[in-house]
Amino acid sequence: MILISACLAGLEVRYNGTHCLNTKIRKLIEENKAVTICPELLGGLPTPREPAEIVGGHGEHVLDGKARVHEKSGRDVTELYIKGANAALEKARELKADTVVLKEFSPSCGSRFIYNGEFKGTKIAGNGVTAALLQRNGIQVLSEDDFLNRIQSFDY
């Protein structure tokens, strides 16, 4: 079983109430080959919500207590992001998922790149909180682009 960020399947769960529908990913959900997950919602954040970024590092640093997740207004939402990451890990274990496909650039889901914490659109190398926790626990985390490149040769 594969877990996939809910926004990639067309669910309007992003911070601004939109989605990032990918029809190939949506088909996997419809065929019961994948299950959707949204760590931010699992952590208790609403939709819509303020944009948030990791300040002072990346997901590994948040898990180690060396960085925080702040909304644009400055509100610290670190604990909600950690709670969501733990719930996502629990779900992955429950489903015996060995691969999780997450939305790149998100403070939860970014697997290779996230925003730098200044809310100016600048991206840096690093992972989000959920991606970091899943990776620490031996679960393969892929961005939507990496995943789609891997399945490109299959007929979905």
KEKE-3310 file (N, C-alpha, C; in steps of 0.2 Angstrom, whole numbers, plus 5000, padded with zeros to 4 digits):
npx = (5004:5002:5004:4998:4999:4985:4981:4986:4978:4967:4959:4954:4963:4974:4984:4978:4965:4965:4969:4981:4979:4983:4980:4985:4989:4977:4970:4976:4971:4957:4958:4960:4974:4981:4981:4974:4982:4984:4995:4994:4981:4978:4986:4978:4976:4966:4957:4953:4970:4983:4998:5012:5029:5045:5056:5073:5079:5076:5065:5071:5078:5067:5061:5071:5071:5077:5073:5058:5041:5032:5017:5013:5009:5017:5013:5017:5016:5022:5020:5008:5012:5021:5013:5004:5014:5017:5005:5003:5014:5010:4998:5005:5012:5001:4995:5005:5013:5026:5030:5028:5020:5023:5018:5029:5039:5031:5030:5027:5027:5037:5050:5062:5064:5060:5052:5061:5058:5056:5045:5045:5045:5057:5066:5074:5086:5080:5069:5052:5043:5035:5040:5053:5051:5045:5055:5066:5061:5062:5054:5051:5051:5044:5044:5030:5034:5046:5039:5030:5039:5044:5033:5030:5033:5023:5006:4995)
npy = (4994:5011:5027:5043:5061:5070:5081:5079:5070:5077:5082:5096:5102:5109:5123:5134:5130:5124:5111:5100:5092:5077:5067:5054:5050:5051:5041:5030:5030:5028:5015:5008:5006:5015:5026:5041:5054:5068:5076:5088:5091:5079:5083:5093:5105:5117:5119:5132:5138:5147:5151:5141:5139:5131:5137:5141:5129:5112:5098:5088:5095:5101:5090:5086:5097:5109:5118:5127:5127:5140:5150:5162:5174:5172:5164:5150:5133:5121:5110:5105:5101:5091:5082:5078:5072:5061:5055:5052:5043:5032:5029:5024:5013:5005:5002:4996:5002:5005:5015:5032:5046:5062:5080:5091:5104:5108:5112:5101:5090:5091:5083:5084:5098:5113:5128:5142:5148:5162:5167:5172:5165:5158:5144:5130:5116:5102:5094:5091:5090:5078:5071:5069:5062:5050:5045:5043:5032:5022:5022:5024:5040:5050:5063:5070:5072:5063:5051:5050:5050:5037:5029:5031:5022:5013:5008:5018)
npz = (5000:4997:5003:5000:4999:5002:4995:4982:4977:4974:4984:4993:5004:5006:5013:5009:5005:4993:4980:4973:4961:4953:4940:4937:4950:4957:4951:4956:4969:4967:4962:4973:4976:4984:4998:5004:5014:5026:5034:5041:5044:5051:5062:5068:5062:5054:5038:5027:5032:5039:5030:5033:5039:5041:5053:5055:5051:5046:5044:5051:5060:5067:5073:5082:5091:5087:5078:5073:5068:5061:5058:5046:5053:5064:5074:5083:5078:5080:5088:5083:5070:5073:5080:5069:5061:5068:5068:5055:5053:5061:5054:5042:5047:5051:5039:5033:5024:5013:5005:5004:4997:4995:4996:4988:4995:5006:5024:5031:5022:5012:5004:4998:4996:5005:5010:5016:5028:5029:5022:5009:4998:4995:4992:5000:5002:5010:5022:5026:5042:5043:5033:5037:5049:5045:5036:5046:5051:5042:5031:5014:5007:4994:4983:4973:4960:4959:4962:4951:4940:4942:4940:4927:4916:4918:4915:4919)
capx = (5000:5006:5001:4999:4996:4978:4980:4988:4972:4962:4956:4955:4966:4980:4983:4973:4959:4965:4972:4986:4976:4987:4976:4988:4989:4970:4968:4978:4967:4951:4959:4962:4981:4984:4977:4976:4984:4986:4997:4992:4974:4979:4989:4973:4975:4960:4957:4960:4974:4989:5004:5017:5036:5050:5061:5079:5081:5071:5061:5075:5079:5061:5060:5077:5070:5082:5069:5051:5036:5028:5013:5016:5008:5021:5011:5021:5012:5027:5017:5003:5015:5024:5007:5002:5019:5016:4999:5005:5018:5005:4994:5009:5013:4995:4994:5011:5015:5033:5032:5024:5021:5021:5019:5035:5039:5027:5033:5026:5028:5043:5055:5069:5064:5055:5053:5066:5056:5056:5039:5047:5045:5064:5066:5080:5086:5078:5063:5047:5042:5032:5044:5059:5049:5044:5062:5069:5058:5064:5049:5053:5047:5045:5040:5026:5038:5050:5035:5027:5044:5045:5028:5029:5033:5017:5000:4990)
capy = (5000:5018:5033:5049:5067:5070:5087:5077:5066:5082:5084:5103:5102:5113:5128:5139:5127:5121:5105:5099:5086:5074:5062:5047:5048:5050:5034:5025:5030:5025:5008:5006:5005:5020:5029:5048:5056:5075:5077:5094:5089:5074:5087:5097:5111:5118:5121:5134:5140:5152:5147:5140:5137:5129:5143:5139:5123:5108:5094:5084:5100:5102:5084:5087:5103:5114:5122:5127:5128:5146:5153:5169:5179:5171:5159:5143:5128:5116:5104:5102:5098:5085:5078:5076:5068:5055:5051:5049:5037:5027:5026:5021:5007:5002:5000:4992:5006:5006:5021:5038:5051:5068:5086:5094:5111:5109:5111:5094:5085:5092:5077:5087:5105:5117:5135:5144:5151:5169:5168:5176:5161:5155:5137:5127:5109:5100:5090:5093:5087:5072:5067:5067:5056:5044:5043:5041:5026:5017:5022:5028:5046:5052:5069:5068:5071:5057:5046:5050:5048:5030:5025:5033:5017:5009:5010:5020)
capz = (5000:4996:5006:4996:5001:5000:4990:4976:4974:4972:4990:4995:5010:5007:5018:5006:5003:4986:4979:4968:4958:4948:4938:4938:4957:4958:4948:4961:4975:4964:4961:4980:4977:4988:5003:5006:5021:5026:5041:5044:5046:5057:5068:5071:5059:5049:5031:5026:5037:5038:5027:5038:5036:5046:5055:5059:5049:5042:5048:5056:5066:5071:5077:5087:5095:5086:5074:5075:5063:5062:5053:5044:5058:5070:5079:5084:5077:5079:5091:5078:5065:5076:5081:5062:5058:5072:5066:5048:5054:5064:5048:5038:5050:5051:5032:5031:5018:5012:5001:5005:4992:4999:4992:4989:4997:5012:5030:5033:5017:5008:5004:4996:4997:5008:5010:5020:5034:5028:5019:5003:4992:4994:4994:5002:5002:5017:5022:5031:5048:5042:5029:5041:5054:5041:5034:5052:5053:5037:5026:5008:5005:4988:4980:4968:4954:4959:4961:4944:4936:4943:4937:4920:4912:4919:4912:4925)
cpx = (5004:5001:5003:4996:4989:4977:4982:4983:4966:4958:4958:4957:4972:4979:4978:4966:4959:4968:4977:4985:4981:4982:4978:4988:4981:4967:4970:4974:4960:4952:4961:4969:4985:4979:4979:4978:4985:4988:4995:4985:4974:4982:4984:4972:4969:4962:4952:4964:4980:4994:5009:5024:5040:5055:5067:5081:5076:5068:5065:5076:5073:5060:5065:5076:5074:5079:5062:5047:5032:5023:5016:5015:5013:5019:5015:5016:5016:5023:5012:5006:5018:5018:5005:5007:5018:5010:5000:5009:5014:5001:4999:5011:5007:4993:5000:5014:5023:5035:5026:5026:5019:5022:5025:5034:5035:5031:5032:5029:5034:5048:5062:5070:5059:5056:5057:5064:5055:5049:5040:5047:5052:5064:5073:5080:5084:5071:5058:5047:5040:5037:5050:5057:5048:5051:5066:5067:5058:5058:5052:5048:5049:5041:5035:5029:5042:5045:5032:5033:5045:5040:5026:5029:5027:5011:4995:4984)
cpy = (5006:5023:5039:5055:5068:5076:5084:5072:5071:5084:5091:5104:5106:5119:5134:5136:5124:5114:5105:5093:5083:5068:5055:5045:5047:5043:5029:5024:5027:5018:5005:5003:5010:5023:5036:5049:5064:5076:5083:5094:5085:5078:5091:5104:5111:5119:5126:5136:5144:5148:5147:5138:5135:5135:5140:5132:5119:5103:5090:5089:5101:5096:5083:5093:5109:5119:5122:5129:5134:5147:5159:5174:5178:5166:5152:5137:5121:5109:5101:5098:5091:5080:5074:5071:5061:5051:5048:5043:5031:5024:5022:5014:5002:4999:4996:4996:5006:5012:5026:5043:5057:5074:5090:5101:5112:5108:5104:5089:5085:5086:5079:5094:5108:5124:5137:5147:5159:5172:5173:5172:5157:5148:5135:5119:5107:5097:5093:5089:5079:5068:5065:5062:5050:5041:5040:5034:5021:5017:5027:5034:5049:5059:5066:5068:5065:5051:5045:5048:5040:5026:5027:5028:5012:5012:5012:5024)
cpz = (5000:4999:5002:4999:4998:4995:4983:4973:4973:4978:4992:5002:5011:5011:5015:5003:4996:4986:4974:4964:4953:4946:4938:4946:4959:4956:4953:4967:4973:4964:4968:4980:4981:4992:5004:5013:5020:5033:5045:5047:5052:5063:5071:5068:5054:5042:5030:5032:5035:5035:5033:5035:5042:5047:5058:5057:5045:5046:5053:5062:5070:5076:5083:5092:5093:5081:5075:5068:5065:5057:5051:5049:5064:5075:5078:5083:5077:5082:5087:5073:5067:5077:5074:5060:5062:5070:5059:5049:5057:5058:5043:5040:5050:5044:5029:5024:5018:5008:5003:5000:4995:4994:4993:4991:5004:5018:5033:5028:5012:5009:5002:4997:5001:5008:5016:5027:5034:5025:5013:4997:4990:4996:4995:5002:5009:5016:5027:5037:5047:5038:5033:5046:5050:5039:5040:5053:5047:5031:5020:5007:4999:4986:4975:4961:4953:4958:4954:4939:4936:4940:4930:4915:4913:4916:4917:4921)
residu = (MET:ILE:LEU:ILE:SER:ALA:CYS:LEU:ALA:GLY:LEU:GLU:VAL:ARG:TYR:ASN:GLY:THR:HIS:CYS:LEU:ASN:THR:LYS:ILE:ARG:LYS:LEU:ILE:GLU:GLU:ASN:LYS:ALA:VAL:THR:ILE:CYS:PRO:GLU:LEU:LEU:GLY:GLY:LEU:PRO:THR:PRO:ARG:GLU:PRO:ALA:GLU:ILE:VAL:GLY:GLY:HIS:GLY:GLU:HIS:VAL:LEU:ASP:GLY:LYS:ALA:ARG:VAL:HIS:GLU:LYS:SER:GLY:ARG:ASP:VAL:THR:GLU:LEU:TYR:ILE:LYS:GLY:ALA:ASN:ALA:ALA:LEU:GLU:LYS:ALA:ARG:GLU:LEU:LYS:ALA:ASP:THR:VAL:VAL:LEU:LYS:GLU:PHE:SER:PRO:SER:CYS:GLY:SER:ARG:PHE:ILE:TYR:ASN:GLY:GLU:PHE:LYS:GLY:THR:LYS:ILE:ALA:GLY:ASN:GLY:VAL:THR:ALA:ALA:LEU:LEU:GLN:ARG:ASN:GLY:ILE:GLN:VAL:LEU:SER:GLU:ASP:ASP:PHE:LEU:ASN:ARG:ILE:GLN:SER:PHE:ASP:TYR)
# end
